Amino acid sequence: MNEFIILFRETLEAALIVGIIYLFLTNNNAPTQKLWLAVLSAIFASIVVAYFIYSAQEALGNTSLKALFEGIFMFITAIFIWYVIFWLSKHVSDRKQLEEGAAIAMSSSWGVFFLVFFSIIREGFETVVFLLASFSMTKSFSYLGFFGGMFAALFLVYLLIIQGRRFNIREFFKYTTLLLVFLASGMIAYGTHEVESYFVKSNNLEVLGLEDKSDISRPWDILKPKDKLQESDISIFYSYNVKGENKYTHILHDSGSIGSFLKGFFGYNSNPNYVELYAWITSLIIGLFFWRRFYFTSS
């Protein structure tokens, strides 16, 4: 689900930019080779960025530093999501602005290349950061969602730009933005949980005035994995040996089949601390406030 939403939105933005500039160039009998070279170069550069960020993350191993790295990375990504959806979205795919830029760029043999490259690399960087953050939360990756979101966006832009169909693109961005608001709040919550893991793994709980992990206050701590099922347990609600733990895990636990989806998308946790819960609620309220203000009060 996360992969579909991220790829659909980011591909839609990038494809609109490419489509508008492509149409402008062909209408003016200008060559398009530099445009496609820029697209391929931006995709390659995005893959390189993804490789280095992922490698840096994995090099830390399963240590307290990795937990701290992931926590900070989640906070930065959530802030970046808000910046992207509530500021950059005002300026994305402005047809007049893109055509004016293309007209100026045509005066130089590499002008179109740099115009398209820097426009697409931004979308590629956003995609990389969002996907890596989502993967850190769920520890899984959906290729179906990845390619499904990409091709759905490309098909929509094909109908819009090439076929000349009329769609209300703002409506697409409105609802994908709402989903990203929830995703960003989930990242804030997960980042807070990873910071907790850092203090636990590094034995630095005394910095927080705590002596042991059990001293951490939690609003709930439910559905713990079990060594064996009781007669009252319904077996279809449990999976065995999730993450190699040799225990029975409830589907609504944050490691379970349904719980992991809720964790990745909404930041759900079977045992959150109070700071994590309050951070999730606060960030969600702020995100929904700006979402409503941006899409219902702006012209």
Summary of the structure (lengths in Angstrom):
residues: 299
radius of gyration: 22.3
end to end distance: 30.2
largest distance: 77.1
contacts: 927
relative contact order: 0.15
helix: 73%
strand: 2%
